[in-house]
Every structure is written in C-alpha cells, then in structure tokens.
Amino acid sequence: MTTFKQRFKLAEGYLSAIFLLSGSIMIGVDLLQKGNFKIAGVLFIVGLITSAFYFVASINYQKRIYYQQKRAILGEETTEKFAELYAKLDELEKRG
C-alpha cells in the first residue's frame, strides 16, 4: 500500500510536468504574437525538455514504489515459508 507521502510525490511530479509544459506554451504564444520567434522557440524547447524530465522521473519513482512493494510481499512470503520449514525441522529433531 502506498503512503500519502508517496502518492503526493507522484502527483506533484506529474502536475509539475503539466504546469511546466503549459506555462512555457502560454508564454511562448505570447512571445510569438509579439514577434520574438527565437525566444519563443527556445522557451518551447526548454519547457518540453523540462516537462519530459519531470514526467520520466515520476514514472521511475512509481516503478520504484511498485518493486519495493513486491519485494516486501515476497520477503513476507519467504519468511513464512522458512518459519514453516524451521518448525518442521524442530519437530523432526524432537522425534530423534
């Protein structure tokens, strides 16, 4: 189960990607209307690259959370299996 902090961090990453992209597009469109084509182009490219970095980072964080949960579940299962095996071993030792 993901904690609130983990879910908040994921949402923050995705929202940051969206806001960076939309903000750079809005400012770029305004600059295009004023005739600053080079600055607007640079702003579009920088906004797109930054947005992509935030998006990829959020996806990687989500994968890391998933695999941590999987490892925890597998760890519990193997711990239970070893506990059962040690219990059987103790019984066999008591029998002689």
ChimeraX attribute file (.defattr): number of C-alpha atoms within 10 A of each C-alpha:
attribute: neighborCount
match mode: 1-to-1
recipient: residues
	/A:1	7
	/A:2	10
	/A:3	8
	/A:4	9
	/A:5	9
	/A:6	14
	/A:7	13
	/A:8	11
	/A:9	15
	/A:10	19
	/A:11	13
	/A:12	14
	/A:13	21
	/A:14	19
	/A:15	16
	/A:16	17
	/A:17	24
	/A:18	17
	/A:19	14
	/A:20	18
	/A:21	21
	/A:22	16
	/A:23	15
	/A:24	21
	/A:25	19
	/A:26	13
	/A:27	14
	/A:28	23
	/A:29	18
	/A:30	13
	/A:31	17
	/A:32	15
	/A:33	11
	/A:34	10
	/A:35	11
	/A:36	13
	/A:37	14
	/A:38	12
	/A:39	13
	/A:40	22
	/A:41	17
	/A:42	13
	/A:43	20
	/A:44	20
	/A:45	16
	/A:46	15
	/A:47	22
	/A:48	18
	/A:49	15
	/A:50	14
	/A:51	23
	/A:52	17
	/A:53	14
	/A:54	19
	/A:55	19
	/A:56	14
	/A:57	16
	/A:58	21
	/A:59	15
	/A:60	13
	/A:61	16
	/A:62	17
	/A:63	12
	/A:64	12
	/A:65	16
	/A:66	14
	/A:67	12
	/A:68	12
	/A:69	14
	/A:70	12
	/A:71	12
	/A:72	12
	/A:73	12
	/A:74	12
	/A:75	12
	/A:76	12
	/A:77	12
	/A:78	12
	/A:79	12
	/A:80	12
	/A:81	12
	/A:82	12
	/A:83	12
	/A:84	12
	/A:85	12
	/A:86	12
	/A:87	12
	/A:88	12
	/A:89	12
	/A:90	12
	/A:91	11
	/A:92	10
	/A:93	9
	/A:94	8
	/A:95	7
	/A:96	6
